[in-house]
Amino acid sequence: MADLRIVDNPSEGRYEARLGRKVVGFSTYRRVDDRVVFIHTETDPEVKGQGVASTLAAGALDDVRSRGLKVTPKCPFIAAYIRRHPAYQDLVVSVEELRQRRSTG
């Protein structure tokens, strides 16, 4: 998977894992203010078990960090990835934190 690239496709609202021109995985999201809300992650059955989803998660989270944004991981895969890789925990804004922001803001 050396040729795997992770690309933000904002017009589709998703990060894509691409091999050449072929999309072999994606993680859909919604932008809300300074946050990226990850909704769903999927990979092509042909590449399952080859680390595409993990590479996609890391690439997307690294991009979010580089843009100075935060994350709300509603997608179970992204949430589990963050739990397994605590270096990304600082990006997380939980639903509870959002409720608190709204009630005090």
Number of C-alpha atoms within 10 A of each C-alpha: 11 5 7 17 17 21 17 18 12 12 6 11 16 21 25 28 28 19 15 10 8 10 17 21 23 26 23 20 23 15 15 11 8 12 18 23 19 25 17 16 20 17 19 13 9 8 13 13 10 10 12 23 25 14 17 27 25 18 19 24 21 13 16 18 15 9 10 10 16 23 25 22 23 15 17 13 19 25 18 11 18 20 12 11 11 10 9 17 15 11 21 18 16 14 12 9 11 12 11 11 10 9 8 7 6
